[in-house]
C-alpha cells in the first residue's frame, strides 16, 4: 500500500511551505514515528514523522516551495527491503540543487521562507514606522547579588536557573503600566491601547530569529517566566515552535548581549510600538556619591514608533525600567 506524505495545513494565513530537509533518502526504509522531513513556512518549522513502516519515495526535493496539501513523498508499506544504493531521479535532482551555482568562490542557494519573512518584516518596519531610539544604562549590581544569593534555592525549587530575562520582563511590565502609550499600536487613524501584558522575547535559532510570546506577564512569577523561556528555547532548538507561540505580543525584548553586543538600535516588531534592546554587562567606572567606583553596567536601548510615542514618554519608560532593575524589590512588590 502507498501512503502519501502531504504538506499539512498549519494556519489560515499560510498557503505554502518549503521542503527544508528530508531526514531520509529516497529508497530508504523507515519505521513508524521516525522523522521524515522538516517543512518551513514564513512563520514556523514543522517536522513530519512517518505514519507507518515502509520504503520512502521522495517526490519533492529539498528547497522546493509547494502549496499546502501537496504530496511531497510516499511510503510503500509493502516493500520488503531497502536497496543497498538508493537512487532516484528526485534524489539526483536534489544533489544538483542545495549546491546551486556553486564554484570555488561562492555558492548560491534559495533563501528559506522564514528568512524571507524576516527580511520582509524588517524592511516593512523601517518603511511604515517612524522609528527612533533612546538610550540609558543600568547598574546590574543588585540583580547580580540577588541571583547569587538565591540561585541554588531557586533552581532546587523551580527546576530552572534564575536568569536575567525574568527581571527585565517584570521591569517592562511595570514600565508599560506607567506609560500605557507604549502598550499600544496604530491601526489606520486609530490608536489601539492594550490592557494586557504579553511580552515577546527574541530567540535566535539555526534558521533565524523568532519571537515567542510570554503570556500574562503581569500575573507571572519570575519562576513562571523562566520556565516558559526554557520551554520556548527547547522548542526553537528542536524546530517545533508553533504559530500560536508567536502571535499576540504587545512589546518585545531582544538580548544582543548574549552574543557580545555592547550597543545596538533594535528594530520594531510590527505592529508593536516598542522594543527594548539588552546588551553585554561590563565592569565600568561610574560616579557614586562623588567617588569613582567600578560597577557591572549594561546599556539599554528603547526603539519606539515616534508617530505614537513622544520622546518624553520613551525616556520616562526607560527610566522606569532602569529604576526597577537597580532596585529589584520594586519588581517583587509591584511598585
C-alpha positions in Angstrom: 0.0 0.0 0.0 1.2 3.5 -0.8 0.7 6.2 1.9 1.1 9.8 0.8 3.3 12.3 2.7 1.4 15.5 2.4 2.1 19.1 3.5 -0.4 19.7 6.3 -2.3 23.0 7.0 -0.6 24.9 9.8 -2.6 28.1 9.9 -5.3 30.0 8.0 -2.9 32.6 6.6 -0.3 30.1 5.4 -0.8 28.8 1.8 2.6 27.2 1.1 5.5 25.6 2.7 9.1 24.8 1.8 10.7 21.4 2.0 13.6 22.3 4.2 15.3 19.0 4.6 14.5 15.3 4.2 15.8 13.2 7.0 15.8 10.0 5.0 17.0 9.2 1.5 14.7 8.2 -1.3 14.5 4.4 -1.3 15.5 4.1 2.3 13.3 2.1 4.6 11.8 4.0 7.6 10.0 3.0 10.7 6.7 4.4 12.1 7.4 7.6 14.2 10.8 8.3 12.7 11.2 11.9 11.5 10.8 12.1 7.7 11.0 15.8 6.7 11.2 19.3 8.1 8.9 21.8 6.5 9.2 25.5 6.8 6.7 28.3 6.3 7.3 32.0 6.6 6.4 31.7 10.3 7.3 28.3 11.8 9.1 25.0 11.1 7.2 21.7 11.3 8.7 18.2 11.4 6.6 15.3 9.9 7.1 11.8 11.2 6.4 8.5 9.3 2.9 7.3 10.0 3.8 3.7 9.1 6.8 1.5 8.4 7.7 1.5 4.7 10.1 2.5 2.0 10.3 6.2 1.3 9.9 7.7 -2.2 10.8 11.4 -2.4 8.7 13.4 -4.9 9.7 17.0 -4.0 13.4 17.8 -3.3 14.9 19.9 -0.6 14.5 23.6 -1.1 11.3 23.5 -3.1 8.2 25.6 -2.1 4.9 23.9 -2.6 1.2 24.7 -1.8 -0.4 23.3 1.3 -1.8 19.8 0.6 0.9 18.9 -1.9 2.0 15.2 -1.9 5.8 15.5 -1.4 6.6 11.8 -0.9 5.1 8.3 -0.4 5.7 5.4 1.9 5.4 2.0 0.3 4.4 -0.3 3.2 4.6 -3.4 1.0 8.3 -3.0 0.2 10.2 -5.8 1.9 13.6 -4.2 2.0 15.7 -1.1 1.2 18.0 -1.0 -1.8 21.7 -1.1 -0.9 22.3 2.0 -3.1 19.2 4.1 -3.2 18.9 6.2 -6.2 16.1 8.1 -7.9 15.6 11.0 -10.3 14.4 13.2 -7.5 17.4 12.4 -5.3 19.7 13.1 -8.2 17.9 16.4 -8.8 18.3 17.2 -5.1 22.0 16.7 -5.2 22.4 19.1 -8.1 20.0 21.7 -6.5 21.0 22.8 -2.4 24.7 23.3 -4.3 23.0 25.5 -7.0 25.6 27.7 -8.9 28.4 26.5 -6.7 32.0 27.3 -7.6 35.3 27.8 -5.8 34.4 31.3 -4.7 30.7 31.3 -3.9 27.6 29.2 -3.5 24.0 30.3 -4.4 21.1 28.7 -2.5 17.4 29.5 -2.1 16.5 31.7 0.9 14.4 29.9 3.4 10.8 31.1 3.7 11.4 32.0 7.3 14.5 34.2 6.4 12.4 35.8 3.6 9.7 36.6 6.1 12.2 38.1 8.5 13.8 40.2 5.7 10.4 41.5 4.6 9.3 42.2 8.2 12.4 44.2 8.9 12.2 46.3 5.8 8.5 46.9 6.3 9.1 48.0 9.9 11.5 50.7 8.7 9.3 51.9 5.9 6.0 52.0 7.8 7.0 53.4 11.2 8.9 56.5 12.4 11.5 54.5 14.4 13.5 56.5 17.0 15.9 55.0 19.6 16.7 56.4 23.1 19.4 55.0 25.4 20.2 54.7 29.0 22.4 52.4 31.2 21.6 50.3 34.2 23.7 49.3 37.2 23.2 45.5 37.4 24.8 45.1 40.9 21.6 44.5 42.8 20.3 41.8 40.4 23.6 40.1 40.2 23.8 39.9 44.0 20.2 38.7 44.2 20.9 35.9 41.7 24.0 34.8 43.5 22.1 34.6 46.8 19.0 32.9 45.6 20.3 30.8 42.6 20.8 27.5 44.4 17.4 27.5 46.2 15.6 28.9 43.1 17.0 26.1 40.9 16.2 23.4 43.5 12.6 24.6 44.0 11.6 25.6 40.4 13.9 23.4 38.2 15.3 26.3 36.2 18.0 28.8 36.8 17.2 32.4 37.8 18.3 34.3 34.7 18.3 38.0 33.8 15.4 37.9 31.4 12.7 37.4 34.1 13.8 40.6 35.8 13.6 42.5 32.5 10.2 41.2 31.6 8.8 42.2 35.0 10.5 45.6 34.7 9.0 46.2 31.3 5.5 45.3 32.6 5.8 47.8 35.4 7.0 50.5 32.9 4.2 49.7 30.4 1.7 50.3 33.3 3.3 53.6 33.9 3.5 54.6 30.3 0.5 53.0 28.5 1.2 54.8 25.3 3.9 52.3 24.5 1.5 49.4 25.2 -0.5 50.4 22.1 -0.4 50.2 18.3 -1.6 52.2 15.3 -4.5 50.9 13.2 -5.1 53.4 10.4 -6.1 56.6 12.0 -6.9 54.9 15.3 -4.8 54.0 18.4 -5.4 50.6 19.9 -4.3 50.6 23.5 -3.8 47.1 25.1 -4.7 46.3 28.6 -2.8 43.0 28.8 0.9 42.3 29.0 2.0 39.5 26.6 5.7 40.1 26.0 7.7 38.7 23.1 11.3 37.6 23.7 13.6 37.3 20.6 15.3 33.9 20.5 18.0 33.1 17.9 17.7 29.7 16.2 19.6 27.9 13.4 17.1 29.2 10.8 16.8 32.8 12.1 15.3 34.9 14.8 11.9 34.1 16.2 9.9 35.9 18.9 7.7 33.6 21.0 5.3 35.4 23.4 5.2 35.1 27.2 1.5 35.3 28.2 0.0 37.4 31.0 3.4 38.5 32.4 1.8 40.9 34.9 0.5 37.8 36.8 3.5 35.6 36.2 6.2 34.9 38.8 9.9 35.1 38.0 9.9 31.3 38.1 7.0 31.0 35.7 8.7 33.4 33.2 12.0 31.5 33.4 10.2 28.1 32.9 8.3 29.4 29.9 11.6 30.8 28.4 13.3 27.4 28.8 10.4 25.7 27.2 10.4 28.1 24.2 14.2 27.8 23.8 13.9 24.0 23.6 11.1 24.3 21.0 13.2 26.7 18.9 16.2 24.4 19.0 14.1 21.4 18.0 12.4 23.4 15.2 9.0 22.8 16.9 7.9 26.3 17.6 4.2 26.7 16.8 2.4 29.6 15.0 0.3 30.3 18.1 3.5 30.8 20.2 4.5 33.8 18.0 1.2 35.7 18.0 -0.3 38.5 20.1 2.7 40.2 21.7 2.5 43.8 22.7 6.2 44.6 23.3 9.5 42.8 22.5 12.7 42.2 24.4 15.9 41.5 22.4 19.1 40.4 24.2 22.1 41.1 21.9 24.3 40.8 25.0 24.3 37.0 24.7 26.3 37.5 21.5 28.6 40.2 23.0 26.8 43.2 21.7 27.7 46.4 23.6 25.2 48.7 22.0 22.6 48.5 19.2 19.4 50.1 17.8 16.8 47.3 17.7 14.1 47.3 15.0 10.4 47.3 15.9 8.4 44.1 15.7 5.3 45.4 13.9 2.6 46.2 14.8 4.2 46.8 18.2 5.3 50.3 19.2 8.3 49.5 21.3 11.2 47.1 21.7 13.9 47.1 24.4 17.4 46.1 23.5 19.6 44.5 26.2 23.4 44.3 25.9 26.5 43.0 27.5 27.2 43.6 31.1 30.6 45.2 31.5 32.5 46.5 34.5 32.9 50.2 34.0 33.9 53.2 36.2 30.9 55.3 37.3 30.4 58.1 39.8 28.7 57.3 43.0 28.4 59.8 45.8 31.3 61.8 44.4 33.5 58.8 44.1 34.6 56.8 41.1 33.7 53.1 41.5 33.6 50.0 39.3 30.1 48.7 38.6 28.6 46.0 36.3 26.8 48.2 33.8 24.5 47.4 30.8 23.4 49.8 28.1 19.7 49.8 27.3 18.2 50.9 24.0 14.5 51.5 23.5 13.3 51.8 19.9 9.8 53.1 19.5 7.3 54.4 16.9 7.5 58.2 17.2 4.2 58.5 15.4 2.6 57.2 18.6 5.1 57.7 21.3 6.7 61.1 22.2 10.3 61.4 23.4 9.2 62.3 26.9 7.2 59.1 27.2 10.0 57.0 25.8 12.6 58.5 28.3 10.1 58.0 31.1 9.6 54.4 30.2 13.3 53.7 30.1 13.8 55.5 33.4 11.1 53.2 35.0 12.9 50.1 33.6 16.2 51.3 35.0 14.8 52.1 38.4 13.2 48.7 38.7 16.3 46.9 37.7 18.5 48.9 40.1 16.1 48.3 43.0 14.6 44.9 42.2 12.5 44.8 45.3 10.1 47.0 43.3 9.5 44.0 41.0 8.6 41.8 43.9 6.2 44.5 45.4 4.9 45.6 42.0 5.6 49.3 42.8 
